[in-house]
Structure formats: C-alpha cells, structure tokens
Amino acid sequence: MLIAVKYLRHLFIMYEVEKSNLKRCSEYVVQVLQPSYVRNFMTAYLDREIVERILSEETRSVTSAVQVFLDQVCLLEEEGWFQALLDTLQAEGYNGLCEALEKWDFEALENTRPHRVLLDRIEPSFTKKIRPNELLGHLRGCLLPRECEEIQAINSQKGQIAAAERLTECLKRSDKHNWFKLLKTALYDCEQHAALELLDPDTESSGSKTEEGHDEEMDTETMTTISFQYREECDDDDEGLLKSGNDMTPSETLSIPAAGDRSGVSVTGAQEPMRDGEKDRQGEKKLRHYQRELADPVFQGHNTIICAPTGCGKTVVALEICEQHLQAKGKEAKIVFMATKVDVFDQQYKLFKDHFLQKDPDVRIEGFCGNQEDTLSMTVIMENNDIIILTPQILVNAMTQGEVPCLSCFSLLILDECHNTTGKHPYNMIMRSYLDAKLDSGQNQRRLPQIVGLTASVGIGSFKNQSEAEDNICQLCGNLDARVISTVQTHIDDLRHYVHTPEKDFYLVPKRQANPFTRIIYDIMAKIEGLAKRVYNIESLSSIENRDYGSQKYEQWIVDVQKKCRVLHLKDQQEESRVCRALFNYTEHLRKYNDALIINEDARTKDALEYLSAFIEQVKNAGHDDTERQLTTYFEGYQGLLRNLSTGGQKENPKLAELQFILEEQYRHNEETKSVLFVRTRALADALRKWIEESDSLKFLKPGVLIGRGRKSSQLTGSGMTLTSKKGVLDSFKNLDNQSKILIATSVADEGIDIPQCNLVLMYEYVGNVVKMVQVRGRGRAQGSKCLLISDKKEMIDKEKHNMEKEKIVEKAVKNLQAAPEDMLQKIDIFQRRDKIFRDMEKCIVERPRTEGNYELLCSKCKKHGCFTEDIRKLQECHHIVMDRGFFTRAKTEPHPKPKGFNGLIKTKKLFCKHCGFDWGIVASYNTIPDLPVIKIDSFVVKNCVTGQQRYYRKWKEVDFTIKTFDLSEIVTNWIPLVPEEQ
C-alpha cells in the first residue's frame, strides 16, 4: 500500500512539473502547433465538447485555439497523457516541437524567431512573388504532409496567391530549425529570384550557387551534419512515375560533436554506430506504428514477405530496412533491390538516390536495367556500390555469364512485387539458385543473403478453399525461403487511418444489339475467309471451333493459323512462299476486323471505323502487294456506307451511356474528383479518350492515356509510350491546376501508380485474378473512394465477386498460418525439398545435342530466303549476327527511330524483308565495326536443308542447331561497311 502511495505521489509530482513547464513554454507551442493536426490526441484525452470548441476556435484564430488546447491539457490527470502527446506530435511530423518538449529546451525554436519576424514583415510582397506549386517539392523537409495537401488544394481551388499566403503562414509556424535555409535554397533552385532578394538583399540573381542560410556563427572546431529523412510523396513528384504514397514527414537532426569526437551524439541524445568510420548516421526515421510492425521481423533477421495494402508505404519500409542493414553490416553490406518493370525501376532508383543523398551521401547507389544503354559490368558495379537497383533479368543474366558467381556476394535481396516469384519468372530463377545453395550438401555453411519480399497480396495461383490457398502461400514462401509473413495485426487502426479501401460496386448493363455496321463487318470477314480458303484450306490449320466474330476465341484462332502457316511445307517453294504470304495477309486483316468489332462493342461505331481506316491507310503506305491491294480495295468499297452508319442512325452504346452517367454524377457532387479508368486494350483506351474529348458534358475532364511501351506497332497509339511520355501524362494528372481529371490506363498501371487524391476507380470490362483485383482497387487512395466495375457480361461481374470471396479466403489462410508457424515452416520445408528433387532430376536429363547440319532461315511471312545458320554468329550469348555480306541484297533498311546503345552494340537501322517488309531485326555497330545485321529468330522459319522439315522458334535459346561464336578477327578480315546506295 505504501509503495502504491509513493508511486502515485511520484506521478503527481512528475505531471505537475510537466504542466508547469508546458505553461512556461506555451509561447513556443502557440507559434507552432495547429490543434486539428493532433485531433487523435484530443479525442482520446479531452471531452467531445471541448474538442469541438477548440476546433471551432481554430477557424477564427489558430493561436487562440492552441491556448485553449494547452489550458485543457494542463487539467489532465490520466496516466501517460504527456507521452501520448509527444507520440502524437512525432507521428504528425512536429519533430522539432516534440524534441523541444522532451528536453524542455526551446533554443532551436528561439533561434528561428528573427526569420519569422522577417517573413512576417515582407509577407505582402513575398506572397505576390512566389510560385508555391514549384516550391512545395523542395520544402517537404520543413512542412507537414497535411500542410502540403492544403496548399495544393488551395492552389487548385483559389489560385496561386491564396496558396502563397497559406505557404507563408505554414513556414512561419514551422518547427524545423533549418526552414529558412530550405526556403532560400528552394527559391534559388526554382529561379524565383525576386522573392529570394526580399529574404536576402545581397543574393545575386545569377552566378554560381553558394552555401546559404547559416543562422549563426559556428566555431571552427565544430561541424554541422544535417541528415534528411525521406518522405515518399506522389502529388508533386516531378521526376518519378508511379510512386507509392506515404504521409511521413521529413525531419532533420542537428549534430554538433566536439572536436575530435566521432561518436555522433545528437541533440536528441541518440547514438548510432558509424559506417566505414567516416560519417555518423543521424536522424533515425520514425516509421508509423504499422510500418514498424511490418519491418520488425526483418530487423530480427528473418527472411520475410511483407504483405500490406497498396499505398501504405512499403517502399518507405524498404528504405528503413536498407538503412538498418547498412548500419548493422557495415562494410559487409551489399544490398540488391529489384523491381519487375522498367517504369518502376526508374522510379525506385531515383527514390533511393534522393533518399540517401540527403540521409547519407556516403552510401553508394547504382542501378541499371535492360532498357539502358552501355553500362559497366555487374562485377564492377558490385565492387563499387552498397545498394544496387535492378530489374531481375539483369541479375539472372549476370549469374548466367559468371559476373555474379553466387548470391553470397550480397547480404540483402529485396524483391518488389514478390508474388511474381513463380514458374519461370526471373525472381524464381534467382531464388532457385539461392535454394540450391541452401539445400545442397556441403554448402549449408555458405553465407546467403537475407530475403525480403514486398507485395499487396499473396493470393497467387488457383484455389477453391482455404487449405489450397494455404498450400499456395506456403509454396510462395518456399520459393522465397520466407520464414515469416509480416502483416499488420497489432496496429490495424493506425493502418486504416492512413490507408482507405474503396467501396466496391457493380454495374451490369444491357449488351449492345447487333446493327447494320456489325452485319457489314461480318460479311466482309466471311468474304476474306472465303478468299483465304481459295488459297489454302485454312480449316485444316487449326482445330479451334465455335469462333464467333468479335470474340477473344477468334483472335486465338488467328494466332493458331498464323503459327501453323509459318511452318507450312509445300513441294513447290515458290507456291509455298505465295500461299504463306497470302494467308498471313488475310489473317492479319481478319484480326483488325475482329478488333474493330470488339471496339464497337465497348465504344462507339465511329471509333471502330477509325481504327480500321487507320490500319488500311497504314497498309497502303507500306507498299502493299496484290493480296493487300485486293483487301484494301474491298474495304474502300464499303467505306462510304460504313462512314454513314458511324455518324448517324446507330443506337447509343449502353455501356458508354452508363459510364457517362457515372462520371457526370460523380463530378456533379465533387468537382475535384480524380478518376482512373482501366481498360483491356490500347485501342479501347484511345477510343474512350476520343469519346470523352468529343462529349460536351465530359470534355472538361481532359483525359490522359497511360499504356505500356509495347513491341507491336499500333496505328492508334504508336508503338507504346516512352517513360518521358508517361511522365508527362502523370504530371498532367497530378498537376495542381487539374489539367487532367481522368486517367485511362491499361494493365501497365496495375502495379505502382499511386495518386492519393484519386477517389474513383473504374474497371471497364476489366477483371483479372485476386492479386490484380487488390492492385487495381488500391489505385483509389482518397477517403471515401469508390471502385466500380462496368460490364455487360454477368459472368465477368460474378468473377470479380468470386475474387472478393477468394481475397477473404487468403486473409484467413494467412492468419491461420501465422497462428501456427511451426506447421507453416514444416510445410515450407517439404515444398522446398520436393522442388529441389525435381530440379536435380531435370539436371540429370541429358540435353539433346544440337545438330551440326546446315539450316536455312526463311522469312516467316513470305518464306523467302534469308540466310543459312552457318553464317550466323552468337555475340554475348544474346545477339545473333549474320556474317553473309549478301544478306543485305535480301533485306532493306531504314534509319532507326530511336538509335541507342545496349550491351556494347549501338542500334543504327531497322532491318526488313525486301520482299514483304516483315521486321527482321536491326542493324548495329559493335566497337569500331559498322553495319552488323542482328536478327530475331521469331521473324524466321528454320528449314532443314536435308529433310525439308520446317520449325518455328520464338526464342534463340529454343533452337536445336549449333551457332558459332562471334570472332572479332573474322570480322576484321572479311567485313566491309555498307556503301550509301546499299543503305
């Protein structure tokens, strides 16, 4: 009893001291805090009426509201209120104020007073001379996330001057000791010199940039180390493409050690070990509670799959994991971060570079992917960098070529979108090497890297019940050697506070009825099929039946016919060439008509006709042969009638009418709505863009289109989008001026795109598996978001509802596995040993030796002679060069639209069949040797010169004949560059 009394007395005295200090230092709290930002604390410790009174007072005067807040806080008696206040301040980004209250030392805030006074004095002129939307990206180190969002909203709704006034007010209330320096640097970087001169009249408007913003004289025996914390943000991302959002606030920690002291003791009293003995690593990032929970198993050394919703900041967790790993491992640390897409690779590479440039410039980071020009070898990059950002195929290639002898060269592998670690995906190829090293006898002592996977869902594969789902998850864990699945369990409320799951709804609309346009297209397709049958019995080439016009099955039939046509063998070589070329042309036209029917079903008749017309014009401009002239003439005979039908007399597409109603209603209720519309094809994306632009009630949306890079040309969308063009579309969509309010995207936007203000996700006949559903739904981040599926197929809506049920099964399966970790690990070990046995059995199978005979390569479209295999040389295991100088008499070249280097080669020209114009590959230079024809095997059919048998290969690694290695001496003695007339 006596102990309890003493304890209560101790608490009373302690809290009375804190209240006394809080009152004494209230002027500093009043000039910084905004009560609505700590609403979570207020609702937890203050009465509802008092909270409402404070918030109401804030609308009139923030200073007065803070004073009321402090008065009420000083009346609290509950245990732990002061620590809760500190935790809330830290979580909301008030790092400077939190630090000051912990130490009751407000010197850093006091030192900023002259700058506040100056900014207050010049505010009327200052706000007229700044462009806040440009500055925000540079000022995240001294602004709160909510302040940034408010400034963006004000700029959008009320204009630049109003946003400038709010930005100035936020700066005057900043608790970061270096806000004035960051402001001056931002003004300089954004070339807003007129405003900069108001802050510092001695600043020159041009010339070299000098160090600015020293607030006080520093002793020559001391040094200042400023360490920035990264905040992953997407609204104002000027360089990245598909970033993941996070509301963490950047903070800085000032460290002033005594002369000769390398311990790195900061103002907060925290001590961290130094890396490489050169630089202390200050400013530990305060992860949100749920982010810390996700990362904890990794910090404990476990191989871990981090599974958390899109938009929760998994990349921020990965950055923190890297920091901790670098600190723990020191010089032994060697980290690889892998992204599955080039777009995401570029984003993550920049993100890592920017983060560590601010946090610790001594951390060496490099990255490259297959889309880049010449790079250093993997061996050199490994030796000279601490963190390497890659696409996984790069690592697979480096391991195959011996540049990476084993995965033990690394200490940590992070696999983004790790649910792809299945089958023949590069992730799985890498992990098979890892598991072989782990499970092989005699290699168990080899040091292997820690594995961390990041994903939004582990719902891979097909499953009907929870047991099968658990097996699939354990298989994924086995592939990744993950011993822990880390999900948010304890801090689920914290997660829900930041990550909002959109409301799901479904719209089943009537099917579009057949009309004169579709009937004419049916007749044309039947006519083309009849022409093809006169050339050859195409029904014998494919067994696919019930292929209705305008269906996916009809597309599959075309693919099957073209595949069989490539290896069609006739006694007469000339007749074979004629037949194959004609069938190729017929089926390609049938493909476009089929596409047009699909567009007509989902969009307008006008869009379908434009698609066809563009294709026909493209054929005519390409020097078409007799068959193509026949087909284009046939289309032109119907073109006038089709045009009349497309411009009038057609009933409105019910799906478009429903989509229009949804958009009009959404934007009528909320003009600031941001929407993402997912579609299946590029052609449909282009058609819906035109429809919106030409609709009087929707054209204000100014739609942007986001599609993949692609390899096939398209008359509507080019050959895909470059990274630069994608960035432009996303910048317009994210722009503060709301240039674009809707983004029309194909599957390229499934993974990675993150726009916090997006509050409407539309799935237009767009359904996939469970993982795709989770990813697409996660594009909507704003509170109150909606995710709507629009379809005229009941089976498609049923499939999506089935996916929702399967998602619940996956969640239960994960929880069940987490509840019984020993059973999960036992199952994982069984799967790993079983898969190891299968791999060992595959290795024992003797590979069929490649034949030494000579083979002829025929153009897969027209069957004309291309070259012989004895004239092909293999360079770097991936490039195949034709050494026959006469090859150029059978090919024609055009300047390459995007000449660039890769793997030592520089692309200079495109290479085509001289007879039919089929794409054969490229012309490149290597070292000092120009005009080397580099061919694609899938552009040719391989004919055995003895038996006459023909085979078609999609990849060079599939061929069963030997290919000689490229020999530079052979080139030097025999190779002659092309003369201009040959080119």
C-alpha angles and dihedrals in degrees: 000000000000090000091053091050091050090048093052090047089051091051091048093052092044094051092044088056091050092048091048092050091046091055092045093052097035093117090068093048091048093054093051114028128084108197097212088063091062095044091129090063093045094051090049098050109019132064117261093244091053092049091052090048092053093047091047091050090050091064088061102035129357092198093053091047092053090051091053089048092053092047091054094044090055089059094058120116101175117119115253098017094127095052089045089054091051092048091051092049091050093047092050093050102259091133097149094049092045091052092048093051092048092055098025085230114131098170093114092053091045091054090060093056095094090054092050090051091049093048091047090052096051096035097110092057096031095059091053093054103047132082103212097191089063094046099049095078090056097045102055088107091069104028130075119242091244091051090054091051092048092050091050092050093048091049089052097045106030105020142249100302093052089049090048091054091051092047091051091050091050092050091052088053095045116125094201111112094217100046092115092054092048090049093053092046091049092050090050094047091048091046093237091146098158091062092042091056090056089058095041116015090192093061114115117226092221141018133067119342115249131194109277141187106043101165097193142006114278124211112246089234093062133064135201121229115189116192119190124207116219121240113198105221133165110184093078102026104144098179110023125076116203106017129173114236127237130170097210114133122232113239137185130216120203114217121189109173121184120261110291093008111127097172092103098224107180131203089262090057093241117142125202130181117255121242120230088353091271111090134021117232107228134169103055109209116245104224118201112263094256092047090053089050090053092050099043097088089052091050087053089058101254126141099245144188108211106206115184137137123283110268098028093111104259089159090057088052089051091052091052090048089053092050093050091046092051090051094048098043101035112182091359092064116111114165130190120194114190130198122188097218130054090227092055091042091059091048095048094044091056091043093055092044093051094044097051093038086065099032101041120348089192090073106098115219131183134167141179141166138189091271094065131094124245113333137176119271118273089246092060093044092051093051095050105039139063098201124033122192113204147161104241097242089064090060091045090053092047091052092047092050093046096246088120105040094190141343089255085085086079132060100198133025119191116192115197115208087014093177084087090072094111139099115352097339113135089244089061092046089056094046093048088060089049093050093046089055090047098047102036112105112249093025100073092102093057112114110244127191124259112256124221122178125193122202143144093221140016092197095122130154129010121307138161102196144015095271092056090045090054090051091052092049092048089049090054090047089049092051089052094036085233114168095183135043105206115205132156108269109140100039098039092134090055089052093049090050091062104027120056123196111218120238110254123222137165133220117197108191131185118268118255109258122237111266138183090274094058092043091055091049089050089053092049092050092049089050092051092048088053091052090050092051090055088060097043139343097264091179087071091058097064136031095201109124137185091040105167118197112259095027137116089239090061089054089052090051091053091050091050093049093049091048092053091043091059092064097036109136123202128174093237108065094201092049090049091053092048094047096047094048092048093048091048090054094045094050093045090056090046088053091055093047089050090051089050091054090052091050090049089053094051103030138012128316086235091060092050092052092047089052091053094043092052091051093049091049090050091052092049092050092051097066099262124208129230094281092050092046088053092051096045091048090050091053093047089055089063098034096093093051092045091050091052091050093049095052099048147359095043120121115243116264106255091216092055091047090053092046091050092050092050093050095045092050094045095051092041089060095038120019091187093061116137116202137192115201114198119204135174103236142032091236091057091047089055092045094051091047090056091045092054093044091052096044113098093211096045108032091094086072090074094205123220124205124220117189136154128270092252130180102232118081119239126194090215104046105018117233092319134283127304121222089255094054091046090052090052092052093047093046089053091049092048095040117128090229090061094234089164124030099178133044119202109204142174124211090296087085095052093095127039107002110123125175111165095201092055105114104164125059115184122193108198105196085324118139131145137153130311095276092050090048092053092046096047093045089050092064088082106078107158119100111266093025122165132212114199130186116206117193143143091211117086090198090060093053090046089052092054092048087050089053089054090054091047089052089058089049090053092050091052091046092053092049091049092051091047090051092055106036095164092056090047093051091048091053091046091052091050091051092048094051092045092051090046090056090051092050092049090050090052090052090054092057107099109238112237106255116245115249122247095212125112120258133192123229113217125190104261092221105044100012092231118151115272108169144306124264091237087068094054122097127192118226122193090346091282112058121073117200127192110224096189107109090203088064090090091061088065096042137055128211138212129189110272111250092216110029112188142138131262131170092351096311127105117210112225108160143016117242124219139174109265092219105046105009094241115163109257102171136269143307113234143172123232120199101317096337114104134199102027112166109226111191136200115229093214089064091064143055116224114226123194105231092212105041099024090228114150129212134182122216127191095195134031092234089065096061118110099206128087121256122199120235119254110262117198093204090058090055095047093055100040110025122100121183120242115267116228095259090053090055 
